[in-house]
Amino acid sequence: MRTRRPPPARLGEARGQSLVEFALLLPLLLTIALGVVEIGYLLLDQQVVVRLSREGSNLISRNTTLEDAVAALQTMSSRPVDFSTRSKVIFSVLKKGATTGTGNYDQIFLYQRREFGSLSDGSRLVTRGGGVFGGAPDYQAANADNATGLQVTNVPSNLIAPRGGMIYVTEIYTAHETLTPLAQFGISTPPTLYSIAYF
């Protein structure tokens, strides 16, 4: 009759070594998996914001009033964009001055502006000073031809408008919530997503 022998000590040591290696690699594997999920979620949300900003510029370039464009974007918006609680849209119509002898002649200036939403973020279009805008339905700048504070200083150089021509701009901000506890590993994603579209 044969008796069973215990397994060699080496086999037990190999199992223990594998367990230790797995325990050491688990945090790294978990961080990579959470990172892939979180980045995918972030890119999906960013795509929604980009699509809405492009649609907004498309709408206002087709002689839609800024008020109607706000209503249309509200109906088109989907998660994560919610203008009543966590998002903001800024419509800007830029114009190149065409009236000779005025302060804004041959300059690109802010002609119309409409902001809607709950976030406090402001436009990234930089003006020399600012101006006063009327109410609905036009939201036009007061004394637009002569108010040099309305001149926009950071229009991309590839945007060219003829004198009297318009450039239609939509900016959208939305708060971004994380899906995974990736921040506990010291990795964070932006708290606010932003997109700007020019037409």
Contacts in CASP RR format, 6 or more apart in sequence:
PFRMAT RR
TARGET T0000
AUTHOR 0000-0000-0000
METHOD contacts of the structure
MODEL  1
MRTRRPPPARLGEARGQSLVEFALLLPLLLTIALGVVEIGYLLLDQQVVV
RLSREGSNLISRNTTLEDAVAALQTMSSRPVDFSTRSKVIFSVLKKGATT
GTGNYDQIFLYQRREFGSLSDGSRLVTRGGGVFGGAPDYQAANADNATGL
QVTNVPSNLIAPRGGMIYVTEIYTAHETLTPLAQFGISTPPTLYSIAYF
27 185 0 8 1.000
31 182 0 8 1.000
31 185 0 8 1.000
31 187 0 8 1.000
34 180 0 8 1.000
34 181 0 8 1.000
34 182 0 8 1.000
34 185 0 8 1.000
35 180 0 8 1.000
35 182 0 8 1.000
35 187 0 8 1.000
37 179 0 8 1.000
37 180 0 8 1.000
38 178 0 8 1.000
38 179 0 8 1.000
38 180 0 8 1.000
38 182 0 8 1.000
38 189 0 8 1.000
39 189 0 8 1.000
41 178 0 8 1.000
41 179 0 8 1.000
41 180 0 8 1.000
42 176 0 8 1.000
42 189 0 8 1.000
42 190 0 8 1.000
42 193 0 8 1.000
45 79 0 8 1.000
45 80 0 8 1.000
45 174 0 8 1.000
45 176 0 8 1.000
45 193 0 8 1.000
46 193 0 8 1.000
46 195 0 8 1.000
48 77 0 8 1.000
48 78 0 8 1.000
48 79 0 8 1.000
48 80 0 8 1.000
48 81 0 8 1.000
49 80 0 8 1.000
49 81 0 8 1.000
49 172 0 8 1.000
49 174 0 8 1.000
49 193 0 8 1.000
49 194 0 8 1.000
49 195 0 8 1.000
50 195 0 8 1.000
50 197 0 8 1.000
52 73 0 8 1.000
52 76 0 8 1.000
52 77 0 8 1.000
52 81 0 8 1.000
52 89 0 8 1.000
52 170 0 8 1.000
52 172 0 8 1.000
52 195 0 8 1.000
53 170 0 8 1.000
53 171 0 8 1.000
53 172 0 8 1.000
53 195 0 8 1.000
53 196 0 8 1.000
53 197 0 8 1.000
54 170 0 8 1.000
54 197 0 8 1.000
55 72 0 8 1.000
55 73 0 8 1.000
55 76 0 8 1.000
55 170 0 8 1.000
56 69 0 8 1.000
56 72 0 8 1.000
56 73 0 8 1.000
56 89 0 8 1.000
56 91 0 8 1.000
56 170 0 8 1.000
56 197 0 8 1.000
57 168 0 8 1.000
57 169 0 8 1.000
57 170 0 8 1.000
57 197 0 8 1.000
57 198 0 8 1.000
57 199 0 8 1.000
58 199 0 8 1.000
59 68 0 8 1.000
59 69 0 8 1.000
59 72 0 8 1.000
59 73 0 8 1.000
60 66 0 8 1.000
60 69 0 8 1.000
60 91 0 8 1.000
60 93 0 8 1.000
60 168 0 8 1.000
60 170 0 8 1.000
60 199 0 8 1.000
61 166 0 8 1.000
61 168 0 8 1.000
61 199 0 8 1.000
64 72 0 8 1.000
65 136 0 8 1.000
65 137 0 8 1.000
65 138 0 8 1.000
66 91 0 8 1.000
66 93 0 8 1.000
66 112 0 8 1.000
66 114 0 8 1.000
66 136 0 8 1.000
66 137 0 8 1.000
66 138 0 8 1.000
66 139 0 8 1.000
67 114 0 8 1.000
67 136 0 8 1.000
67 137 0 8 1.000
69 91 0 8 1.000
69 114 0 8 1.000
70 83 0 8 1.000
70 89 0 8 1.000
70 91 0 8 1.000
70 114 0 8 1.000
70 116 0 8 1.000
73 83 0 8 1.000
73 89 0 8 1.000
74 83 0 8 1.000
77 83 0 8 1.000
77 87 0 8 1.000
80 86 0 8 1.000
80 87 0 8 1.000
80 174 0 8 1.000
80 175 0 8 1.000
80 176 0 8 1.000
80 177 0 8 1.000
80 193 0 8 1.000
81 87 0 8 1.000
81 172 0 8 1.000
81 174 0 8 1.000
82 174 0 8 1.000
83 89 0 8 1.000
83 116 0 8 1.000
83 117 0 8 1.000
83 118 0 8 1.000
84 117 0 8 1.000
84 118 0 8 1.000
85 118 0 8 1.000
86 118 0 8 1.000
86 119 0 8 1.000
86 174 0 8 1.000
86 175 0 8 1.000
87 117 0 8 1.000
87 118 0 8 1.000
87 119 0 8 1.000
87 172 0 8 1.000
87 173 0 8 1.000
87 174 0 8 1.000
87 175 0 8 1.000
88 115 0 8 1.000
88 116 0 8 1.000
88 117 0 8 1.000
88 118 0 8 1.000
88 119 0 8 1.000
88 120 0 8 1.000
88 121 0 8 1.000
88 122 0 8 1.000
88 172 0 8 1.000
88 173 0 8 1.000
88 174 0 8 1.000
89 115 0 8 1.000
89 116 0 8 1.000
89 117 0 8 1.000
89 170 0 8 1.000
89 171 0 8 1.000
89 172 0 8 1.000
90 113 0 8 1.000
90 114 0 8 1.000
90 115 0 8 1.000
90 122 0 8 1.000
90 123 0 8 1.000
90 170 0 8 1.000
90 171 0 8 1.000
90 172 0 8 1.000
91 112 0 8 1.000
91 113 0 8 1.000
91 114 0 8 1.000
91 115 0 8 1.000
91 139 0 8 1.000
91 168 0 8 1.000
91 169 0 8 1.000
91 170 0 8 1.000
92 110 0 8 1.000
92 112 0 8 1.000
92 113 0 8 1.000
92 123 0 8 1.000
92 125 0 8 1.000
92 168 0 8 1.000
92 169 0 8 1.000
92 170 0 8 1.000
92 171 0 8 1.000
93 110 0 8 1.000
93 111 0 8 1.000
93 112 0 8 1.000
93 113 0 8 1.000
93 166 0 8 1.000
93 167 0 8 1.000
93 168 0 8 1.000
93 169 0 8 1.000
94 108 0 8 1.000
94 109 0 8 1.000
94 110 0 8 1.000
94 111 0 8 1.000
94 125 0 8 1.000
94 152 0 8 1.000
94 155 0 8 1.000
94 161 0 8 1.000
94 166 0 8 1.000
94 167 0 8 1.000
94 168 0 8 1.000
94 169 0 8 1.000
95 108 0 8 1.000
95 109 0 8 1.000
95 111 0 8 1.000
95 144 0 8 1.000
95 161 0 8 1.000
95 164 0 8 1.000
95 165 0 8 1.000
95 166 0 8 1.000
95 167 0 8 1.000
96 106 0 8 1.000
96 107 0 8 1.000
96 108 0 8 1.000
96 109 0 8 1.000
96 161 0 8 1.000
96 162 0 8 1.000
96 163 0 8 1.000
96 164 0 8 1.000
96 165 0 8 1.000
97 104 0 8 1.000
97 105 0 8 1.000
97 106 0 8 1.000
97 107 0 8 1.000
97 108 0 8 1.000
97 109 0 8 1.000
97 145 0 8 1.000
97 163 0 8 1.000
97 164 0 8 1.000
98 105 0 8 1.000
98 163 0 8 1.000
98 164 0 8 1.000
98 165 0 8 1.000
99 105 0 8 1.000
99 145 0 8 1.000
102 145 0 8 1.000
102 146 0 8 1.000
103 145 0 8 1.000
103 146 0 8 1.000
103 148 0 8 1.000
104 144 0 8 1.000
104 145 0 8 1.000
104 146 0 8 1.000
104 147 0 8 1.000
104 148 0 8 1.000
104 150 0 8 1.000
104 151 0 8 1.000
105 145 0 8 1.000
106 163 0 8 1.000
107 148 0 8 1.000
107 151 0 8 1.000
108 151 0 8 1.000
108 152 0 8 1.000
108 155 0 8 1.000
108 161 0 8 1.000
108 167 0 8 1.000
109 127 0 8 1.000
109 141 0 8 1.000
109 144 0 8 1.000
109 147 0 8 1.000
109 148 0 8 1.000
109 149 0 8 1.000
109 150 0 8 1.000
109 151 0 8 1.000
109 152 0 8 1.000
110 125 0 8 1.000
110 127 0 8 1.000
110 130 0 8 1.000
110 131 0 8 1.000
110 141 0 8 1.000
110 150 0 8 1.000
110 151 0 8 1.000
110 152 0 8 1.000
111 140 0 8 1.000
111 141 0 8 1.000
111 144 0 8 1.000
111 150 0 8 1.000
111 166 0 8 1.000
112 133 0 8 1.000
112 138 0 8 1.000
112 139 0 8 1.000
112 140 0 8 1.000
112 141 0 8 1.000
113 123 0 8 1.000
113 133 0 8 1.000
113 139 0 8 1.000
113 141 0 8 1.000
114 139 0 8 1.000
115 122 0 8 1.000
115 123 0 8 1.000
119 173 0 8 1.000
119 174 0 8 1.000
119 175 0 8 1.000
119 192 0 8 1.000
121 173 0 8 1.000
121 192 0 8 1.000
121 194 0 8 1.000
122 171 0 8 1.000
122 173 0 8 1.000
123 171 0 8 1.000
124 154 0 8 1.000
124 171 0 8 1.000
124 194 0 8 1.000
124 196 0 8 1.000
125 152 0 8 1.000
125 154 0 8 1.000
125 155 0 8 1.000
125 169 0 8 1.000
125 171 0 8 1.000
126 152 0 8 1.000
126 153 0 8 1.000
126 154 0 8 1.000
127 149 0 8 1.000
127 150 0 8 1.000
127 151 0 8 1.000
127 152 0 8 1.000
127 153 0 8 1.000
128 148 0 8 1.000
128 149 0 8 1.000
128 150 0 8 1.000
128 151 0 8 1.000
128 153 0 8 1.000
129 149 0 8 1.000
129 150 0 8 1.000
130 147 0 8 1.000
130 149 0 8 1.000
130 150 0 8 1.000
131 141 0 8 1.000
131 142 0 8 1.000
131 147 0 8 1.000
131 149 0 8 1.000
131 150 0 8 1.000
132 141 0 8 1.000
132 142 0 8 1.000
133 139 0 8 1.000
133 140 0 8 1.000
133 141 0 8 1.000
133 142 0 8 1.000
134 140 0 8 1.000
134 141 0 8 1.000
134 142 0 8 1.000
141 147 0 8 1.000
141 150 0 8 1.000
144 150 0 8 1.000
155 167 0 8 1.000
156 198 0 8 1.000
159 167 0 8 1.000
159 198 0 8 1.000
161 167 0 8 1.000
167 198 0 8 1.000
167 199 0 8 1.000
168 198 0 8 1.000
168 199 0 8 1.000
169 196 0 8 1.000
169 197 0 8 1.000
169 198 0 8 1.000
169 199 0 8 1.000
170 196 0 8 1.000
170 197 0 8 1.000
171 194 0 8 1.000
171 195 0 8 1.000
171 196 0 8 1.000
172 194 0 8 1.000
172 195 0 8 1.000
173 192 0 8 1.000
173 193 0 8 1.000
173 194 0 8 1.000
174 192 0 8 1.000
174 193 0 8 1.000
175 191 0 8 1.000
175 192 0 8 1.000
175 193 0 8 1.000
176 189 0 8 1.000
176 190 0 8 1.000
176 191 0 8 1.000
176 192 0 8 1.000
176 193 0 8 1.000
178 188 0 8 1.000
178 189 0 8 1.000
182 188 0 8 1.000
182 189 0 8 1.000
END
